[in-house]
């Protein structure tokens, strides 16, 4: 089943997250395994499978990077398990510089850390926008490249949060 169809959504990158959450709750109410405790084994199994499918679909669609990856999958490009590296040399150099910067942050660099965090958020926004633009043009490889970069930026964001926790807790 197509996740967008399951949630009665048009397959777009930009979706209404509150509508997604509301539909998720409605579907879970309808198919939650607890409602089928007194049902037969086959009905309980079907309910459990449907509930799992609903959970998987929701987790995929609520997260921009997973949603982008899923849209690529629907278009015939599966990049989930690929080991391909980025070909953008400038981005690779930036990656190295950003990682070095993460390692160098100290408690007294609070303003610089805040600026770094803003830069990451802006890059994520730009990559999401670039993804949607490329996807609308059916430029799958360019869209996939945006997702690869987006994955890195989201990981960098998590690593920055870990650095902040270590420095400020």
trRosetta pair geometry for C-beta under 8 A, 3 or more apart (Angstrom, degrees):
i j d omega theta_ij theta_ji phi_ij phi_ji
1 5 6.4 -125 180 75 84 113
1 6 5.4 84 140 -65 123 107
1 53 6.5 59 48 179 126 138
1 57 7.8 -44 99 -76 106 136
2 5 4.1 74 76 9 104 111
2 6 6.8 -168 91 -15 52 83
2 11 7.4 -64 173 -72 126 123
2 74 7.0 64 -133 -113 105 121
3 6 5.4 -48 -148 29 34 118
3 7 6.7 10 160 2 65 106
3 56 7.8 -113 -101 110 118 81
3 57 3.8 174 -134 -140 98 98
3 60 5.7 -79 -127 78 169 130
3 61 5.6 -171 146 -50 127 114
3 70 6.3 -28 33 178 140 148
4 7 6.3 -72 -153 50 30 94
4 9 4.6 -102 -159 77 78 90
4 10 6.8 -32 177 131 128 10
4 11 4.2 -124 -22 -79 173 77
4 61 7.3 142 -82 -103 62 130
5 8 7.2 27 -168 -81 36 36
5 9 7.9 -104 -57 46 19 61
6 27 7.4 45 163 -114 94 158
6 53 7.2 -149 -123 139 154 105
6 54 6.9 -165 165 -106 133 65
6 57 5.1 -51 73 -154 148 170
7 20 5.9 13 -175 -128 149 71
7 23 4.8 107 -153 111 84 147
7 24 7.2 -12 -113 -61 114 70
7 27 7.6 -80 -99 -30 69 144
7 57 6.6 -179 -33 143 108 126
7 58 7.7 124 -76 -87 131 69
7 61 6.5 -99 8 39 156 175
8 23 6.5 -156 37 -129 99 147
9 12 7.6 -113 157 29 100 82
9 15 5.6 17 -165 -137 142 125
9 16 7.9 -159 -120 38 114 84
9 19 7.4 132 -91 112 106 120
9 20 7.0 5 -63 -88 144 87
9 23 7.9 -152 -42 28 100 166
9 61 7.4 123 43 -154 156 146
11 71 6.4 144 174 -116 101 90
11 74 6.3 -116 -160 113 150 170
12 15 6.1 150 76 -68 88 76
12 132 7.9 37 -179 -135 82 109
13 64 7.5 48 -178 -151 92 83
13 67 6.4 123 -142 124 60 115
13 68 6.1 31 -126 -91 108 78
13 71 6.2 -49 -79 -32 78 163
13 128 7.2 164 159 -175 131 84
13 131 6.3 148 -123 109 157 107
13 132 4.4 -128 48 -95 148 98
13 135 6.3 128 -39 48 124 155
14 132 6.7 27 -26 -111 94 148
15 19 7.4 -116 163 64 88 109
15 20 6.0 70 130 -50 123 124
15 61 6.6 -31 55 178 161 104
15 67 7.2 -138 9 -150 123 151
16 19 3.8 49 100 15 117 116
16 20 6.5 168 93 -17 61 83
17 20 5.2 -48 -146 35 36 118
17 21 6.3 38 155 -20 66 103
17 62 6.4 84 -139 -137 98 77
18 21 5.7 -50 -146 36 34 111
18 22 6.3 35 153 -19 65 106
19 22 5.7 -54 -144 38 31 111
19 23 6.2 29 157 -16 65 108
20 23 6.0 -59 -147 39 26 108
20 24 6.2 32 152 -25 63 107
20 58 7.0 140 165 -135 100 77
20 61 5.8 -157 -144 119 138 122
20 62 6.0 170 125 -86 143 81
21 24 5.4 -51 -147 32 31 117
21 25 6.6 31 155 -18 63 102
21 62 7.5 72 -70 -105 82 121
22 25 5.9 -53 -152 34 32 110
22 26 6.5 30 151 -17 64 106
23 26 5.5 -54 -148 38 35 113
23 27 6.2 33 155 -18 68 106
24 27 5.9 -57 -146 38 28 108
24 28 6.2 26 156 -18 64 109
24 54 6.8 137 -143 170 71 101
24 58 4.5 73 -116 -108 129 133
25 28 5.8 -56 -145 38 29 110
25 29 6.4 34 154 -23 63 103
26 29 5.8 -52 -152 31 30 113
26 30 6.5 25 152 -16 62 109
27 30 5.6 -60 -152 38 33 112
27 31 6.0 -13 166 17 71 113
27 54 4.8 -174 126 -134 128 137
28 31 6.6 -76 -131 56 26 81
28 32 5.2 49 170 -63 70 98
28 51 6.8 73 -129 -134 70 88
28 54 6.1 178 -74 124 71 147
29 32 6.4 -19 -121 -8 17 114
29 35 7.9 84 172 -51 46 141
30 35 7.8 -87 170 31 20 167
31 35 7.5 -149 -176 43 10 130
31 47 5.5 -180 -171 -151 72 74
31 50 4.3 -107 -164 110 143 120
31 51 5.0 -171 124 -69 102 75
31 54 6.2 146 66 -18 137 145
32 35 5.3 98 72 -6 80 102
32 47 7.4 5 101 172 19 112
32 51 5.9 88 -115 -107 37 129
33 36 5.7 -72 -157 44 47 104
33 37 7.6 84 148 -63 70 67
33 44 6.5 59 -151 -161 92 78
33 47 5.1 137 -102 118 59 111
33 48 4.9 39 -90 -84 123 75
33 51 5.6 -81 -33 -2 86 157
34 37 6.1 -4 -163 -40 44 107
35 47 6.9 -151 67 -153 92 147
36 39 4.1 -44 -166 22 81 129
36 43 5.5 -155 -159 129 123 97
36 44 4.8 169 126 -101 118 63
36 47 4.1 174 -2 3 155 164
36 48 8.0 -117 64 -37 138 74
37 44 7.5 68 -103 -106 23 116
39 43 3.7 -90 153 91 131 134
39 44 5.5 166 80 -52 102 77
39 47 7.3 109 55 -14 149 136
40 43 4.9 91 56 12 75 104
40 44 7.0 -140 97 -6 37 90
41 44 5.8 -58 -147 37 30 110
41 45 6.2 29 156 -20 66 107
42 45 5.6 -53 -147 36 32 113
42 46 6.3 33 154 -19 65 105
43 46 5.7 -53 -146 37 31 111
43 47 6.3 32 154 -19 65 106
44 47 5.7 -55 -148 37 31 112
44 48 6.3 31 154 -20 65 106
45 48 5.7 -54 -147 36 30 111
45 49 6.3 29 154 -17 64 107
46 49 5.8 -56 -148 39 30 111
46 50 6.2 29 155 -18 65 108
47 50 5.7 -56 -144 39 29 110
47 51 6.1 32 155 -21 64 108
48 51 5.7 -53 -145 37 29 113
48 52 6.4 31 154 -19 63 106
49 52 5.7 -54 -149 36 30 112
49 53 6.3 32 152 -20 64 106
50 53 5.6 -52 -148 36 32 114
50 54 6.3 35 152 -21 65 104
51 54 5.6 -51 -148 34 31 113
51 55 6.4 32 152 -18 64 105
52 55 5.7 -54 -149 37 31 112
52 56 6.3 31 154 -18 66 106
53 56 5.8 -54 -145 38 30 111
53 57 6.2 30 156 -19 64 109
54 57 5.8 -56 -146 38 27 111
54 58 6.2 28 156 -20 63 109
55 58 5.8 -57 -146 36 28 110
55 59 6.3 26 158 -17 65 107
56 59 6.0 -57 -147 37 28 109
56 60 6.3 25 155 -17 63 110
57 60 5.8 -61 -150 38 29 111
57 61 6.1 12 162 -8 67 114
58 61 6.2 -63 -138 44 26 100
58 62 5.9 20 167 -20 66 114
59 62 6.4 -56 -135 34 21 106
59 63 6.8 1 170 -2 57 114
59 66 7.0 -36 133 113 71 167
60 63 7.0 -85 -160 41 21 95
60 66 4.6 -132 -146 142 56 119
60 67 6.4 123 151 -79 68 56
60 70 5.1 83 170 -56 122 145
61 66 7.6 -83 -41 101 18 104
61 67 5.3 70 -137 -98 41 103
61 70 7.2 -62 -78 48 63 158
62 66 8.0 17 60 62 55 123
62 67 7.6 179 41 -52 15 115
63 66 4.2 55 80 22 110 111
63 67 6.3 177 82 -16 51 88
64 67 5.6 -58 -143 38 27 114
64 68 6.3 29 158 -21 65 105
64 128 5.6 -30 175 -113 140 125
64 150 7.5 -113 114 -179 104 141
65 68 5.7 -51 -148 34 30 111
65 69 6.4 30 152 -17 63 107
65 147 6.6 121 -155 -151 76 82
65 150 5.1 -177 -108 127 100 120
65 151 6.0 121 -161 -81 138 65
65 154 5.7 -68 -41 -23 150 156
66 69 5.5 -53 -146 39 34 114
66 70 6.2 36 152 -22 66 106
67 70 5.6 -54 -147 36 30 112
67 71 6.5 34 152 -21 64 102
68 71 5.7 -51 -150 33 32 112
68 72 6.7 33 150 -17 63 102
68 128 7.4 -130 -63 -126 136 71
68 131 5.2 -30 -134 174 133 152
68 135 7.8 -133 -144 -57 83 142
68 143 7.4 -160 -176 174 101 97
68 146 7.3 -105 -179 103 147 104
68 147 4.9 -175 120 -98 123 107
68 150 6.8 58 53 56 157 161
69 72 5.7 -52 -155 34 33 113
69 73 6.5 38 146 -22 64 103
69 79 6.2 -118 -139 63 92 97
69 80 6.1 95 174 -79 130 78
69 147 5.6 127 -76 -160 75 144
70 73 5.3 -48 -149 33 37 117
70 74 6.5 40 151 -20 65 101
71 74 5.6 -49 -150 34 34 113
71 75 6.5 27 151 -13 63 108
71 135 6.2 9 134 -140 136 145
71 143 7.9 -95 101 167 111 140
72 75 5.6 -63 -151 43 34 109
72 77 4.4 -66 172 78 95 102
72 78 7.4 156 117 -85 97 25
72 79 6.0 -5 111 7 149 108
72 135 7.8 -104 -74 -108 72 110
72 140 6.5 116 -139 -154 89 91
72 143 6.1 177 -90 116 105 119
72 144 5.8 102 -132 -85 148 83
72 147 6.6 -75 -24 -21 145 157
73 76 7.8 104 -177 -26 28 8
73 77 6.8 -100 -82 74 31 50
73 78 5.3 53 -113 -96 84 71
73 80 7.4 21 -76 -30 121 109
75 135 7.7 -148 -41 -146 155 91
75 138 7.6 -180 -151 -139 135 76
75 140 5.8 -167 123 -105 135 117
76 140 7.5 -42 69 -122 88 158
77 140 5.0 153 -29 180 149 125
77 141 8.0 -162 -123 -75 154 49
77 143 7.9 127 65 80 151 111
77 144 5.8 -101 147 -71 142 126
78 81 7.5 2 144 27 103 84
78 82 7.6 148 115 -39 68 102
79 82 4.9 -53 -154 12 60 128
79 84 7.6 -72 -144 40 95 120
79 144 5.2 152 -59 -146 149 108
79 147 6.3 122 78 91 149 137
79 148 7.2 -99 170 -65 143 89
84 148 7.5 -76 96 -104 97 142
86 91 5.8 -83 149 89 148 126
86 92 6.0 -179 86 -66 115 94
86 145 7.0 97 -133 -149 84 84
86 148 5.4 165 -82 130 91 132
86 149 6.6 83 -108 -73 136 77
86 152 7.6 -32 -37 -30 140 144
87 145 7.4 -63 36 -119 95 119
88 91 3.9 43 105 17 118 116
88 92 6.5 162 92 -18 63 84
88 145 7.0 104 -29 -172 118 121
88 149 7.4 1 37 -77 143 120
89 92 5.5 -55 -148 35 34 114
89 93 6.4 35 154 -19 67 102
90 93 5.8 -53 -152 34 32 111
90 94 6.5 34 149 -19 64 105
91 94 5.4 -51 -148 36 35 114
91 95 6.4 46 149 -28 65 99
91 149 6.1 -74 -161 -113 150 115
92 95 5.4 -43 -152 25 33 118
92 96 6.9 33 151 -17 61 99
93 96 5.8 -52 -156 33 35 111
93 97 6.5 32 148 -16 66 107
94 97 5.5 -59 -149 40 35 112
94 98 6.0 35 155 -21 70 106
95 98 5.9 -57 -146 36 27 109
95 99 6.3 26 156 -17 64 107
95 152 6.3 -59 -109 180 117 143
96 99 5.9 -56 -148 36 29 110
96 100 6.4 31 153 -19 64 106
97 100 5.7 -53 -149 35 31 112
97 101 6.4 35 151 -22 64 105
98 101 5.5 -52 -149 34 33 115
98 102 6.6 40 150 -24 64 100
98 116 7.9 137 -144 -158 87 109
98 156 5.9 -7 140 -142 137 140
99 102 5.6 -46 -152 29 34 116
99 103 6.7 32 151 -16 63 104
99 156 7.8 -104 -75 -116 70 102
100 103 5.8 -59 -155 37 33 111
100 104 6.3 25 152 -18 67 112
101 104 5.8 -64 -147 38 31 109
101 105 6.9 50 155 -45 65 91
101 116 6.5 180 138 -118 134 138
102 105 6.3 -38 -158 -1 31 113
102 156 7.5 -137 -62 -155 138 84
102 159 5.9 0 -147 131 154 117
102 160 6.4 -111 -115 -88 106 68
102 163 5.6 -144 -166 -57 87 152
104 109 7.9 95 119 -50 79 167
105 109 4.9 -132 -149 72 73 143
105 112 7.2 -165 -118 96 91 111
105 113 5.6 77 -144 -84 134 105
105 116 7.8 -94 -83 16 129 160
105 163 5.6 72 64 165 138 135
105 167 6.7 -74 127 -61 107 152
106 109 5.2 102 54 -5 64 106
106 167 7.1 154 -174 -130 27 125
107 110 7.2 0 170 -50 48 91
107 167 5.1 177 -87 -174 67 101
107 168 7.1 138 -127 -77 85 66
109 112 4.3 -54 -175 50 91 118
109 113 5.4 102 118 -32 90 93
110 113 5.6 -54 -146 33 28 113
110 114 6.5 30 154 -20 63 104
110 168 7.9 88 -105 -82 103 123
111 114 5.6 -52 -151 34 33 113
111 115 6.5 33 151 -17 65 104
112 115 5.6 -51 -148 37 34 113
112 116 6.3 39 150 -23 64 105
113 116 5.5 -52 -148 35 32 115
113 117 6.4 36 151 -22 64 103
113 160 7.3 152 -164 -168 91 104
113 163 7.5 -154 -133 108 123 117
113 164 6.4 133 172 -90 141 97
113 167 7.8 -150 -82 64 161 157
114 117 5.6 -51 -150 33 31 113
114 118 6.6 34 151 -19 63 103
115 118 5.6 -51 -150 35 34 113
115 119 6.5 39 150 -22 64 103
116 119 5.6 -51 -152 32 32 115
116 120 6.6 35 150 -20 63 102
116 160 6.6 -171 118 -128 114 136
117 120 5.7 -51 -152 33 34 112
117 121 6.5 33 152 -17 65 105
117 157 7.7 84 -139 -133 74 80
117 160 6.0 164 -92 146 83 149
118 121 5.7 -55 -148 37 33 111
118 122 6.3 33 154 -19 66 107
119 122 5.7 -56 -148 37 30 111
119 123 6.3 31 153 -20 65 105
120 123 5.7 -54 -148 36 31 111
120 124 6.4 33 153 -20 64 104
120 153 6.0 159 -160 -170 82 93
120 156 5.9 -153 -125 106 124 111
120 157 5.0 153 154 -85 140 86
120 160 6.5 -137 -22 -4 162 155
121 124 5.7 -52 -149 34 31 113
121 125 6.5 32 152 -18 64 105
121 157 7.6 92 -69 -109 63 124
122 125 5.6 -53 -149 37 33 112
122 126 6.2 33 153 -19 66 107
123 126 5.6 -55 -146 38 31 112
123 127 6.2 30 156 -18 66 107
123 153 5.1 -154 109 -127 116 142
124 127 5.9 -56 -146 38 28 109
124 128 6.3 29 155 -19 63 106
124 150 6.6 86 -135 -139 70 81
124 153 5.1 -175 -78 126 80 135
124 154 6.8 92 -112 -70 120 73
124 157 7.1 11 -55 -50 137 139
125 128 5.8 -56 -148 36 29 111
125 129 6.4 27 154 -17 64 108
126 129 5.7 -58 -150 39 30 111
126 130 6.1 30 153 -18 66 108
127 130 5.5 -51 -141 39 32 112
127 131 6.2 42 154 -27 64 101
127 146 5.1 156 -170 -167 83 88
127 149 5.4 -150 -123 98 136 111
127 150 4.5 175 130 -78 140 89
127 153 6.4 173 6 15 152 150
128 131 5.6 -47 -149 29 30 116
128 132 6.7 26 155 -15 62 104
128 146 7.8 144 -82 164 20 122
128 150 6.8 94 -65 -111 67 132
129 132 6.0 -56 -152 36 31 107
129 133 6.4 31 152 -18 65 107
130 133 5.6 -54 -146 38 32 113
130 134 6.2 28 158 -14 67 109
130 142 7.9 -110 159 155 98 100
130 146 4.9 -172 100 -111 104 132
131 134 6.0 -64 -150 41 26 106
131 135 6.0 25 156 -21 66 111
131 143 5.4 79 -152 -147 69 75
131 146 3.9 -169 -78 114 81 146
131 147 6.4 87 -114 -57 127 72
131 150 6.9 -7 -51 -39 136 141
132 135 5.6 -53 -140 37 30 113
132 136 6.3 32 159 -21 63 105
133 136 6.0 -58 -152 34 26 109
133 137 6.7 16 152 -9 61 109
134 137 5.7 -63 -151 43 34 107
134 139 4.3 -87 -165 70 85 109
134 140 7.9 156 147 -73 104 13
134 142 4.1 -142 -143 104 139 109
134 143 4.2 -172 107 -68 118 75
134 146 6.2 173 28 -12 142 136
135 138 7.3 31 -178 -82 36 30
135 139 7.5 -90 -65 51 22 68
135 140 7.8 59 -113 -97 61 51
135 143 4.7 86 -70 -108 76 139
137 142 7.9 -2 73 61 121 135
139 142 4.0 0 135 35 116 120
139 143 6.0 141 93 -24 70 88
140 143 5.4 -57 -145 38 32 114
140 144 6.1 33 156 -21 67 105
141 144 5.5 -50 -146 35 32 113
141 145 6.5 37 151 -23 63 102
142 145 5.5 -48 -149 32 34 115
142 146 6.8 39 149 -21 62 100
143 146 5.6 -52 -157 31 34 114
143 147 6.7 33 147 -18 65 102
144 147 5.5 -52 -151 34 37 112
144 148 6.5 41 150 -22 67 101
145 148 5.6 -47 -148 32 35 114
145 149 6.5 31 153 -14 64 105
146 149 5.8 -58 -151 41 31 108
146 150 6.0 36 150 -25 66 109
147 150 5.3 -51 -142 36 32 116
147 151 6.4 42 155 -25 64 99
148 151 5.9 -49 -155 27 29 113
148 152 7.0 27 148 -15 60 103
149 152 5.7 -54 -157 35 37 112
149 153 6.3 33 150 -18 70 106
150 153 5.7 -55 -145 38 34 109
150 154 6.2 32 157 -18 67 106
151 154 6.0 -57 -147 37 27 108
151 155 6.4 27 154 -17 63 108
152 155 5.7 -60 -151 38 31 111
152 156 6.2 33 151 -21 67 106
153 156 5.4 -50 -145 36 34 115
153 157 6.4 41 151 -25 63 101
154 157 5.5 -45 -150 29 34 116
154 158 6.8 35 150 -17 62 101
155 158 5.7 -52 -154 35 35 111
155 159 6.4 35 149 -19 66 105
156 159 5.5 -53 -147 38 34 113
156 160 6.4 39 152 -23 66 102
157 160 5.7 -50 -150 32 31 113
157 161 6.7 34 150 -20 62 102
158 161 5.6 -51 -152 33 35 114
158 162 6.6 36 149 -19 65 103
159 162 5.5 -51 -151 34 36 114
159 163 6.5 39 149 -20 66 101
160 163 5.5 -51 -149 34 35 113
160 164 6.3 37 151 -19 66 104
161 164 5.6 -53 -149 37 32 113
161 165 6.4 36 152 -21 65 103
162 165 5.6 -49 -147 33 32 113
162 166 6.4 31 154 -17 63 106
163 166 5.8 -57 -150 38 31 111
163 167 6.2 20 156 -12 66 112
164 167 5.9 -61 -141 43 29 105
164 168 5.6 -17 176 18 69 118
165 168 6.9 -73 -122 53 16 81
165 169 5.1 1 -174 -11 61 130
166 169 7.0 -36 -95 34 10 101
